[in-house]
Amino acid sequence: MPAQQARVFLAMALCGAAVACACDGARALRRLLGLGDVLSGALDLAMGALAAAAMTVTALCLRIDPLRLYVFAGVAAGFALY
């Protein structure tokens, strides 16, 4: 059981790092294109949807039945370590 939790934590940390990388890409795109407030907000919503989809797909691939605190901690750790 602890080995599976460690595997899930690391996979979710990778997911968090990937989402952080995508957020950096969106920030660069926003600066490059000089988007206004409305389009910038729409891009932020799209990034939120991407983050939710990435977490959901990762959780489904790993067959995580109940989402535990360590799953969200893994995403936050990956996001912070990026």
PyMOL commands that place a pseudoatom at each C-alpha (Angstrom):
pseudoatom trace, name=CA, resn=MET, resi=1, chain=A, elem=C, hetatm=0, pos=[0.000, 0.000, 0.000]
pseudoatom trace, name=CA, resn=PRO, resi=2, chain=A, elem=C, hetatm=0, pos=[2.711, 2.619, 0.833]
pseudoatom trace, name=CA, resn=ALA, resi=3, chain=A, elem=C, hetatm=0, pos=[4.547, 1.753, -2.398]
pseudoatom trace, name=CA, resn=GLN, resi=4, chain=A, elem=C, hetatm=0, pos=[1.394, 2.406, -4.401]
pseudoatom trace, name=CA, resn=GLN, resi=5, chain=A, elem=C, hetatm=0, pos=[0.862, 5.704, -2.579]
pseudoatom trace, name=CA, resn=ALA, resi=6, chain=A, elem=C, hetatm=0, pos=[4.425, 6.753, -3.370]
pseudoatom trace, name=CA, resn=ARG, resi=7, chain=A, elem=C, hetatm=0, pos=[3.915, 5.845, -7.039]
pseudoatom trace, name=CA, resn=VAL, resi=8, chain=A, elem=C, hetatm=0, pos=[0.696, 7.860, -7.158]
pseudoatom trace, name=CA, resn=PHE, resi=9, chain=A, elem=C, hetatm=0, pos=[2.342, 10.800, -5.375]
pseudoatom trace, name=CA, resn=LEU, resi=10, chain=A, elem=C, hetatm=0, pos=[5.207, 10.873, -7.877]
pseudoatom trace, name=CA, resn=ALA, resi=11, chain=A, elem=C, hetatm=0, pos=[2.859, 10.563, -10.862]
pseudoatom trace, name=CA, resn=MET, resi=12, chain=A, elem=C, hetatm=0, pos=[0.735, 13.411, -9.568]
pseudoatom trace, name=CA, resn=ALA, resi=13, chain=A, elem=C, hetatm=0, pos=[3.893, 15.475, -8.933]
pseudoatom trace, name=CA, resn=LEU, resi=14, chain=A, elem=C, hetatm=0, pos=[4.804, 14.968, -12.591]
pseudoatom trace, name=CA, resn=CYS, resi=15, chain=A, elem=C, hetatm=0, pos=[1.267, 16.009, -13.515]
pseudoatom trace, name=CA, resn=GLY, resi=16, chain=A, elem=C, hetatm=0, pos=[1.644, 19.165, -11.410]
pseudoatom trace, name=CA, resn=ALA, resi=17, chain=A, elem=C, hetatm=0, pos=[4.989, 19.974, -13.047]
pseudoatom trace, name=CA, resn=ALA, resi=18, chain=A, elem=C, hetatm=0, pos=[3.436, 19.524, -16.497]
pseudoatom trace, name=CA, resn=VAL, resi=19, chain=A, elem=C, hetatm=0, pos=[0.571, 21.851, -15.595]
pseudoatom trace, name=CA, resn=ALA, resi=20, chain=A, elem=C, hetatm=0, pos=[3.061, 24.422, -14.261]
pseudoatom trace, name=CA, resn=CYS, resi=21, chain=A, elem=C, hetatm=0, pos=[4.990, 24.199, -17.528]
pseudoatom trace, name=CA, resn=ALA, resi=22, chain=A, elem=C, hetatm=0, pos=[1.776, 24.754, -19.477]
pseudoatom trace, name=CA, resn=CYS, resi=23, chain=A, elem=C, hetatm=0, pos=[0.995, 27.775, -17.278]
pseudoatom trace, name=CA, resn=ASP, resi=24, chain=A, elem=C, hetatm=0, pos=[4.402, 29.231, -18.127]
pseudoatom trace, name=CA, resn=GLY, resi=25, chain=A, elem=C, hetatm=0, pos=[3.688, 28.661, -21.804]
pseudoatom trace, name=CA, resn=ALA, resi=26, chain=A, elem=C, hetatm=0, pos=[0.354, 30.429, -21.461]
pseudoatom trace, name=CA, resn=ARG, resi=27, chain=A, elem=C, hetatm=0, pos=[2.041, 33.330, -19.682]
pseudoatom trace, name=CA, resn=ALA, resi=28, chain=A, elem=C, hetatm=0, pos=[4.592, 33.635, -22.504]
pseudoatom trace, name=CA, resn=LEU, resi=29, chain=A, elem=C, hetatm=0, pos=[1.789, 33.507, -25.067]
pseudoatom trace, name=CA, resn=ARG, resi=30, chain=A, elem=C, hetatm=0, pos=[-0.116, 36.188, -23.183]
pseudoatom trace, name=CA, resn=ARG, resi=31, chain=A, elem=C, hetatm=0, pos=[2.953, 38.461, -23.184]
pseudoatom trace, name=CA, resn=LEU, resi=32, chain=A, elem=C, hetatm=0, pos=[3.794, 37.742, -26.819]
pseudoatom trace, name=CA, resn=LEU, resi=33, chain=A, elem=C, hetatm=0, pos=[0.313, 38.478, -28.110]
pseudoatom trace, name=CA, resn=GLY, resi=34, chain=A, elem=C, hetatm=0, pos=[-0.459, 41.307, -25.685]
pseudoatom trace, name=CA, resn=LEU, resi=35, chain=A, elem=C, hetatm=0, pos=[-3.869, 39.911, -24.854]
pseudoatom trace, name=CA, resn=GLY, resi=36, chain=A, elem=C, hetatm=0, pos=[-6.422, 42.151, -23.175]
pseudoatom trace, name=CA, resn=ASP, resi=37, chain=A, elem=C, hetatm=0, pos=[-8.162, 41.485, -19.897]
pseudoatom trace, name=CA, resn=VAL, resi=38, chain=A, elem=C, hetatm=0, pos=[-11.031, 39.469, -21.383]
pseudoatom trace, name=CA, resn=LEU, resi=39, chain=A, elem=C, hetatm=0, pos=[-8.845, 37.158, -23.464]
pseudoatom trace, name=CA, resn=SER, resi=40, chain=A, elem=C, hetatm=0, pos=[-6.376, 36.856, -20.621]
pseudoatom trace, name=CA, resn=GLY, resi=41, chain=A, elem=C, hetatm=0, pos=[-9.197, 35.743, -18.321]
pseudoatom trace, name=CA, resn=ALA, resi=42, chain=A, elem=C, hetatm=0, pos=[-10.398, 33.257, -20.926]
pseudoatom trace, name=CA, resn=LEU, resi=43, chain=A, elem=C, hetatm=0, pos=[-6.889, 31.838, -21.155]
pseudoatom trace, name=CA, resn=ASP, resi=44, chain=A, elem=C, hetatm=0, pos=[-6.792, 31.517, -17.351]
pseudoatom trace, name=CA, resn=LEU, resi=45, chain=A, elem=C, hetatm=0, pos=[-10.079, 29.594, -17.424]
pseudoatom trace, name=CA, resn=ALA, resi=46, chain=A, elem=C, hetatm=0, pos=[-8.707, 27.336, -20.142]
pseudoatom trace, name=CA, resn=MET, resi=47, chain=A, elem=C, hetatm=0, pos=[-5.618, 26.659, -18.030]
pseudoatom trace, name=CA, resn=GLY, resi=48, chain=A, elem=C, hetatm=0, pos=[-7.820, 25.773, -15.060]
pseudoatom trace, name=CA, resn=ALA, resi=49, chain=A, elem=C, hetatm=0, pos=[-9.787, 23.358, -17.226]
pseudoatom trace, name=CA, resn=LEU, resi=50, chain=A, elem=C, hetatm=0, pos=[-6.522, 21.860, -18.501]
pseudoatom trace, name=CA, resn=ALA, resi=51, chain=A, elem=C, hetatm=0, pos=[-5.279, 21.371, -14.945]
pseudoatom trace, name=CA, resn=ALA, resi=52, chain=A, elem=C, hetatm=0, pos=[-8.527, 19.677, -13.912]
pseudoatom trace, name=CA, resn=ALA, resi=53, chain=A, elem=C, hetatm=0, pos=[-8.482, 17.449, -16.988]
pseudoatom trace, name=CA, resn=ALA, resi=54, chain=A, elem=C, hetatm=0, pos=[-4.832, 16.488, -16.431]
pseudoatom trace, name=CA, resn=MET, resi=55, chain=A, elem=C, hetatm=0, pos=[-5.522, 15.524, -12.818]
pseudoatom trace, name=CA, resn=THR, resi=56, chain=A, elem=C, hetatm=0, pos=[-8.624, 13.556, -13.790]
pseudoatom trace, name=CA, resn=VAL, resi=57, chain=A, elem=C, hetatm=0, pos=[-6.905, 11.649, -16.596]
pseudoatom trace, name=CA, resn=THR, resi=58, chain=A, elem=C, hetatm=0, pos=[-3.892, 10.878, -14.410]
pseudoatom trace, name=CA, resn=ALA, resi=59, chain=A, elem=C, hetatm=0, pos=[-6.138, 9.679, -11.578]
pseudoatom trace, name=CA, resn=LEU, resi=60, chain=A, elem=C, hetatm=0, pos=[-8.140, 7.496, -13.971]
pseudoatom trace, name=CA, resn=CYS, resi=61, chain=A, elem=C, hetatm=0, pos=[-5.004, 5.986, -15.519]
pseudoatom trace, name=CA, resn=LEU, resi=62, chain=A, elem=C, hetatm=0, pos=[-3.646, 5.170, -12.059]
pseudoatom trace, name=CA, resn=ARG, resi=63, chain=A, elem=C, hetatm=0, pos=[-7.059, 3.825, -10.965]
pseudoatom trace, name=CA, resn=ILE, resi=64, chain=A, elem=C, hetatm=0, pos=[-7.237, 5.992, -7.872]
pseudoatom trace, name=CA, resn=ASP, resi=65, chain=A, elem=C, hetatm=0, pos=[-10.660, 5.268, -6.412]
pseudoatom trace, name=CA, resn=PRO, resi=66, chain=A, elem=C, hetatm=0, pos=[-10.980, 7.837, -3.627]
pseudoatom trace, name=CA, resn=LEU, resi=67, chain=A, elem=C, hetatm=0, pos=[-8.906, 10.977, -4.115]
pseudoatom trace, name=CA, resn=ARG, resi=68, chain=A, elem=C, hetatm=0, pos=[-6.795, 11.296, -0.988]
pseudoatom trace, name=CA, resn=LEU, resi=69, chain=A, elem=C, hetatm=0, pos=[-4.913, 14.297, 0.336]
pseudoatom trace, name=CA, resn=TYR, resi=70, chain=A, elem=C, hetatm=0, pos=[-1.564, 12.970, -0.910]
pseudoatom trace, name=CA, resn=VAL, resi=71, chain=A, elem=C, hetatm=0, pos=[-2.878, 13.181, -4.493]
pseudoatom trace, name=CA, resn=PHE, resi=72, chain=A, elem=C, hetatm=0, pos=[-3.447, 16.926, -4.195]
pseudoatom trace, name=CA, resn=ALA, resi=73, chain=A, elem=C, hetatm=0, pos=[-0.204, 17.306, -2.236]
pseudoatom trace, name=CA, resn=GLY, resi=74, chain=A, elem=C, hetatm=0, pos=[1.629, 15.605, -5.108]
pseudoatom trace, name=CA, resn=VAL, resi=75, chain=A, elem=C, hetatm=0, pos=[0.210, 18.042, -7.637]
pseudoatom trace, name=CA, resn=ALA, resi=76, chain=A, elem=C, hetatm=0, pos=[1.085, 20.978, -5.422]
pseudoatom trace, name=CA, resn=ALA, resi=77, chain=A, elem=C, hetatm=0, pos=[4.610, 19.634, -4.888]
pseudoatom trace, name=CA, resn=GLY, resi=78, chain=A, elem=C, hetatm=0, pos=[5.153, 19.205, -8.623]
pseudoatom trace, name=CA, resn=PHE, resi=79, chain=A, elem=C, hetatm=0, pos=[3.804, 22.679, -9.275]
pseudoatom trace, name=CA, resn=ALA, resi=80, chain=A, elem=C, hetatm=0, pos=[6.102, 24.141, -6.599]
pseudoatom trace, name=CA, resn=LEU, resi=81, chain=A, elem=C, hetatm=0, pos=[9.183, 22.191, -7.695]
pseudoatom trace, name=CA, resn=TYR, resi=82, chain=A, elem=C, hetatm=0, pos=[8.763, 23.297, -11.293]
for i in range(1, 82): cmd.bond("trace and resi %d" % i, "trace and resi %d" % (i + 1))
show_as sticks, trace
zoom trace
